[in-house]
Amino acid sequence: MKQILFSGVIGLFLTLVGTPLLIKLLARKGYGQYIRDDGPREHASKRGTPTMGGIAFILATVAAYFLSKLITGYAPTYSGLLVLGLMVGMGLVGFLDDYIKIVKRRSLGLRAKAKMAGQLIVGISFAVLALQFQDARGNSPASTKLSFITDFGWKIGPILFVVWALFMILAMSNGVNLTDGLDGLATGASVLVFGAYTFIGVWQFQESCANATTLTNPNACYEVRDPLDLAVIASALMGACLGFLWWNTSPAKIFMGDTGSLALGGVLTGLAICSRTELLVAIMGGLFVLITMSVVIQVGSFRLTGRRVFRMAPLQHHFELKGWSEVLVVVRFWIIQGICVIVGLGLFYAGWAADK
């Protein structure tokens, strides 16, 4: 359990101290954010704010994970390395996107096909490798069964699993990307979700089927390969995002950019897949799903009827155009995300209690 404490504290410290250094570096090089011309007028003042801030919490999370291992003497696990690899890989795709925006001086970075290709390469690599590396109990980091609070149903097979994993990775990474439109919104929402996954990892470790002989009810155990290590990563992410939020909250001194949003969506999906909570993440990350659906509804409605449902999509900008201040939108959306996390954790515990 010391690993979890150390990783969270180290992640928090590194972003609190490291983010202002990154801000100075990015500002010196002129790596500032370009703002959409069709966005809310109040956002024009954000033009030139340093972007690619996701570098800070990606590096902090990786460093916190390995330093916690070094301090406590525990070895990294396959699950941990794969989830971190997914985060770094998606972050690299986002970094290229951000970098091209800055160099080409345009609001759009990588071409859609190139960006999709990068995400597919990273996602397929994770999905294929996650089905390898079985432990003594035959558990690999991922399972070919669908999962909610644990595995259920028939096996879908490795090919369909790869397709399913890709869908989740693309959906969640782009969901976080769409949410990252206001100062601190995506960062604060992510802190809440990663806090929940820290709890889930600890709970699954304590109730692991590997300890079935010491459990009061072995029928309520969890077949997860490395639950404690997933908690270590979630704790590192929670701390790193919390430290980054200090500088990212309104008025933001730095934006996470696609570098950060794609990385956060990727690592959140990795945690869900490896902890066997694939469908549950749609509830605990409910704000990301809600904002994504607002874009789907807006585009679908306009193409079918020529009318828009919202004044502007994603959803947060609709409320801005209705007169809500940016801080008001962010705080209320954080509350929505907090409710989603509470509901998700409630369902997770209820599933365990029902089996017990």
VOKOL-457016 format. One record per residue (C-alpha): residue number from 1; residue in one letter; x, y, z. Coordinates in steps of 0.1 Angstrom, whole numbers, plus 5000, padded with zeros to 4 digits. Each point is the difference from the previous one (the first is absolute). Example, Ala and Ser with C-alpha at 12.3 -4.5 7.8 and 13.67 -1.06 7.14 Angstrom:
! VOKOL-457016
- i,aa,east,north,up
- 1,a,5123,4955,5078
- 2,s,5014,5034,4993
***
This chain:
! VOKOL-457016
- i,aa,east,north,up
- 1,m,5000,5000,5000
- 2,k,5030,5023,5005
- 3,q,5004,5000,4962
- 4,i,4967,5017,4996
- 5,l,5008,5027,5025
- 6,f,5034,5006,4986
- 7,s,4989,5001,4963
- 8,g,4972,5025,5008
- 9,v,5022,5023,5020
- 10,i,5029,4999,4975
- 11,g,4976,5006,4971
- 12,l,4985,5030,5018
- 13,f,5034,5015,5009
- 14,l,5015,4996,4965
- 15,t,4972,5018,4982
- 16,l,4997,5027,5026
- 17,v,5037,5007,4996
- 18,g,5006,4990,4964
- 19,t,4970,5016,4983
- 20,p,5012,5036,5005
- 21,l,5033,4990,4986
- 22,l,4983,4986,4969
- 23,i,4979,5031,4997
- 24,k,5031,5022,4998
- 25,l,5016,4976,4975
- 26,l,4969,5000,4978
- 27,a,4995,5037,5002
- 28,r,5037,5006,4991
- 29,k,4996,4979,4969
- 30,g,4966,5017,4991
- 31,y,4980,4968,5002
- 32,g,4967,5016,5006
- 33,q,4964,4988,4995
- 34,y,4980,5010,4969
- 35,i,4964,5007,5007
- 36,r,4971,4992,4977
- 37,d,4985,5031,4983
- 38,d,4965,4986,5004
- 39,g,5003,4994,5037
- 40,p,4987,5022,5029
- 41,r,5014,5035,4997
- 42,e,5013,4998,5036
- 43,h,5025,4974,4989
- 44,a,5019,5024,4978
- 45,s,5020,5012,5030
- 46,k,5014,4964,5004
- 47,r,5018,5002,4966
- 48,g,5037,4994,5006
- 49,t,4997,4982,5033
- 50,p,5026,4972,5001
- 51,t,4987,4967,4989
- 52,m,5012,4963,5000
- 53,g,4998,5001,5038
- 54,g,4991,4963,5000
- 55,i,5038,4995,4998
- 56,a,5001,5010,5037
- 57,f,4976,4974,5014
- 58,i,5011,4972,4976
- 59,l,5036,5003,5011
- 60,a,4990,5004,5036
- 61,t,4978,4969,5000
- 62,v,5027,4979,4984
- 63,a,5026,5013,5024
- 64,a,4977,4996,5030
- 65,y,4992,4964,4991
- 66,f,5037,4989,4996
- 67,l,5012,5020,5030
- 68,s,4973,4984,5022
- 69,k,5013,4966,4988
- 70,l,5036,5010,5008
- 71,i,4991,5012,5035
- 72,t,4979,4970,5010
- 73,g,5020,4974,4982
- 74,y,4971,4986,4979
- 75,a,5004,4991,4964
- 76,p,4979,5015,4972
- 77,t,4973,4977,4986
- 78,y,4989,4994,4965
- 79,s,4966,5016,5006
- 80,g,5017,5031,5013
- 81,l,5025,5003,4971
- 82,l,4973,4994,4974
- 83,v,4977,5027,5015
- 84,l,5029,5025,5002
- 85,g,5010,4991,4964
- 86,l,4964,5007,4988
- 87,m,5001,5034,5018
- 88,v,5034,5009,4985
- 89,g,4991,4988,4965
- 90,m,4968,5019,4999
- 91,g,5018,5030,5015
- 92,l,5025,4998,4972
- 93,v,4973,5001,4973
- 94,g,4985,5031,5018
- 95,f,5035,5016,5002
- 96,l,5004,4997,4963
- 97,d,4966,5015,4995
- 98,d,5008,5029,5023
- 99,y,5034,5006,4985
- 100,i,4987,5002,4965
- 101,k,4973,5025,5011
- 102,i,5028,5022,5014
- 103,v,5025,4997,4972
- 104,k,4974,5004,4972
- 105,r,4982,5027,5020
- 106,r,4965,4985,4996
- 107,s,4973,4987,5023
- 108,l,5001,4965,4984
- 109,g,5031,4978,5004
- 110,l,5004,4966,4986
- 111,r,4977,4991,4971
- 112,a,4971,4978,5010
- 113,k,5014,4969,4983
- 114,a,5035,5004,5015
- 115,k,4985,5006,5035
- 116,m,4978,4970,4997
- 117,a,5029,4978,4988
- 118,g,5021,5010,5030
- 119,q,4972,4992,5024
- 120,l,4993,4966,4982
- 121,i,5037,4990,5002
- 122,v,5002,5008,5037
- 123,g,4966,4984,5008
- 124,i,5006,4968,4981
- 125,s,5034,4996,5016
- 126,f,4985,5003,5034
- 127,a,4970,4977,4993
- 128,v,5022,4972,4986
- 129,l,5026,5002,5027
- 130,a,4974,5002,5028
- 131,l,4989,4965,4991
- 132,q,5035,4986,5006
- 133,f,5020,4996,5032
- 134,q,4978,4976,5020
- 135,d,5008,4996,5037
- 136,a,5000,4967,5020
- 137,r,4962,5001,5001
- 138,g,4997,5004,4962
- 139,n,4990,5037,5002
- 140,s,5013,5024,4974
- 141,p,4998,5038,5004
- 142,a,4968,5000,4979
- 143,s,4972,4975,4995
- 144,t,4981,4990,4968
- 145,k,4968,5002,5020
- 146,l,4980,5031,5003
- 147,s,4999,5016,5034
- 148,f,4980,5023,5022
- 149,i,5011,4997,5036
- 150,t,5016,4967,4991
- 151,d,5002,4977,4970
- 152,f,4966,4987,4987
- 153,g,4986,4981,4971
- 154,w,5016,4981,4972
- 155,k,5035,5005,4988
- 156,i,5000,5023,4969
- 157,g,5034,4987,4987
- 158,p,5032,5019,4994
- 159,i,4990,5016,4968
- 160,l,4968,5015,5013
- 161,f,5018,5010,5032
- 162,v,5025,5020,4980
- 163,v,4971,5017,4982
- 164,w,4982,5007,5033
- 165,a,5031,5013,5017
- 166,l,5007,5023,4970
- 167,f,4964,5014,5002
- 168,m,5004,5007,5037
- 169,i,5034,5016,4996
- 170,l,4989,5022,4971
- 171,a,4967,5009,5017
- 172,m,5015,5009,5034
- 173,s,5031,5018,4987
- 174,n,4979,5022,4977
- 175,g,4974,5004,5028
- 176,v,5026,5015,5023
- 177,n,5013,5021,4970
- 178,l,4966,5015,4995
- 179,t,4996,5007,5037
- 180,d,5033,5019,5001
- 181,g,4985,5033,4988
- 182,l,4998,5020,5033
- 183,d,5027,5007,5025
- 184,g,5004,4971,5024
- 185,l,4969,4981,4988
- 186,a,5015,4968,4987
- 187,t,5028,5001,5026
- 188,g,4977,5002,5030
- 189,a,4976,4974,4986
- 190,s,5030,4977,4994
- 191,v,5011,5004,5036
- 192,l,4967,4987,5012
- 193,v,5000,4969,4977
- 194,f,5036,4991,5009
- 195,g,4992,5003,5036
- 196,a,4972,4975,4995
- 197,y,5023,4976,4982
- 198,t,5025,5002,5028
- 199,f,4972,4987,5023
- 200,i,4990,4973,4976
- 201,g,5035,4987,4996
- 202,v,5005,4998,5038
- 203,w,4966,4983,5004
- 204,q,5007,4974,4973
- 205,f,5034,4993,5015
- 206,q,4985,4994,5035
- 207,e,4973,4978,4984
- 208,s,5021,4983,4975
- 209,c,4993,4963,4990
- 210,a,5037,4994,5006
- 211,n,4992,5004,5037
- 212,a,4968,4979,4999
- 213,t,5011,4978,5029
- 214,t,5000,5030,5023
- 215,l,4968,5017,4987
- 216,t,4967,4996,5019
- 217,n,4982,4995,4967
- 218,p,5022,4987,4971
- 219,n,4971,5004,4976
- 220,a,5003,5038,5002
- 221,c,5036,5001,4990
- 222,y,5016,5017,4970
- 223,e,5021,4984,4973
- 224,v,5022,5030,4991
- 225,r,5037,4994,4992
- 226,d,5016,5030,5018
- 227,p,4973,5021,5018
- 228,l,5024,5016,5025
- 229,d,5023,5013,4972
- 230,l,4970,5015,4982
- 231,a,4992,5018,5033
- 232,v,5036,5013,5000
- 233,i,4996,5014,4965
- 234,a,4966,5015,5008
- 235,s,5014,5016,5031
- 236,a,5030,5015,4981
- 237,l,4976,5014,4974
- 238,m,4977,5014,5027
- 239,g,5030,5018,5016
- 240,a,5015,5011,4967
- 241,c,4967,5014,4987
- 242,l,4993,5017,5033
- 243,g,5034,5018,4999
- 244,f,4994,5009,4964
- 245,l,4966,5014,5009
- 246,w,5017,5026,5022
- 247,w,5013,5016,4968
- 248,n,4972,4990,4976
- 249,t,4971,5014,5020
- 250,s,4984,5033,4989
- 251,p,5018,5022,4989
- 252,a,5021,4971,4986
- 253,k,5038,5006,4998
- 254,i,5003,4969,4977
- 255,f,4977,4977,4980
- 256,m,5004,4962,4999
- 257,g,4994,5000,4962
- 258,d,4994,4968,4981
- 259,t,5032,4987,5016
- 260,g,4982,4998,5033
- 261,s,4965,4993,4990
- 262,l,5008,4970,4977
- 263,a,5023,4986,5027
- 264,l,4974,5003,5027
- 265,g,4973,4984,4980
- 266,g,5024,4972,4990
- 267,v,5012,4993,5035
- 268,l,4964,5001,5014
- 269,t,4990,4973,4975
- 270,g,5031,4980,5008
- 271,l,4990,5000,5037
- 272,a,4965,4990,4991
- 273,i,5010,4971,4978
- 274,c,5027,4986,5024
- 275,s,4977,5004,5031
- 276,r,4971,4982,4982
- 277,t,4977,5031,5002
- 278,e,4996,5008,4963
- 279,l,4963,5010,5001
- 280,l,5002,5015,5034
- 281,v,5025,5027,4987
- 282,a,4972,5014,4979
- 283,i,4982,5009,5032
- 284,m,5030,5011,5021
- 285,g,5012,5021,4970
- 286,g,4964,5012,4994
- 287,l,5010,5036,4994
- 288,f,5022,4990,4971
- 289,v,4972,4979,4986
- 290,l,4974,5027,5004
- 291,i,5022,5026,4982
- 292,t,5008,4976,4972
- 293,m,4963,4992,4995
- 294,s,4992,5037,4998
- 295,v,5023,5002,4970
- 296,v,4984,4969,4984
- 297,i,4965,5014,5006
- 298,q,5010,5035,4986
- 299,v,5016,4986,4968
- 300,g,4973,4974,4995
- 301,s,4972,5025,5004
- 302,f,5016,5025,4977
- 303,r,5006,4974,4972
- 304,l,4964,4986,5003
- 305,t,4980,5031,5006
- 306,g,5023,5030,4994
- 307,r,4994,5011,5036
- 308,r,5023,5001,5030
- 309,v,4988,4987,5034
- 310,f,5027,5020,5019
- 311,r,5012,5035,4994
- 312,m,5035,4985,4997
- 313,a,5015,4966,5005
- 314,p,5017,4986,5021
- 315,l,4975,5005,5028
- 316,q,5021,5022,5022
- 317,h,5000,5027,4973
- 318,h,4962,4999,4998
- 319,f,4998,5012,5036
- 320,e,5026,5026,4995
- 321,l,4980,5015,4971
- 322,k,4969,4999,5023
- 323,g,5019,5024,5023
- 324,w,5016,4977,5026
- 325,s,5034,5010,5010
- 326,e,5029,4976,4992
- 327,v,5006,4993,5037
- 328,l,4963,4993,5006
- 329,v,4999,4975,4971
- 330,v,5032,4982,5012
- 331,v,4989,4997,5037
- 332,r,4965,4987,4991
- 333,f,5014,4976,4975
- 334,w,5025,4988,5027
- 335,i,4969,4993,5022
- 336,i,4984,4980,4972
- 337,q,5033,4980,4997
- 338,g,5001,4995,5037
- 339,i,4964,4986,5000
- 340,c,5010,4976,4971
- 341,v,5030,4988,5021
- 342,i,4978,4994,5031
- 343,v,4974,4981,4979
- 344,g,5028,4979,4984
- 345,l,5016,4991,5033
- 346,g,4966,4993,5015
- 347,l,4993,4975,4972
- 348,f,5034,4985,5004
- 349,y,4995,4994,5037
- 350,a,4964,4988,4995
- 351,g,5012,4974,4976
- 352,w,5025,4987,5025
- 353,a,4974,5001,5028
- 354,a,4974,4981,4979
- 355,d,5025,4972,4994
- 356,k,5009,4999,5036
***
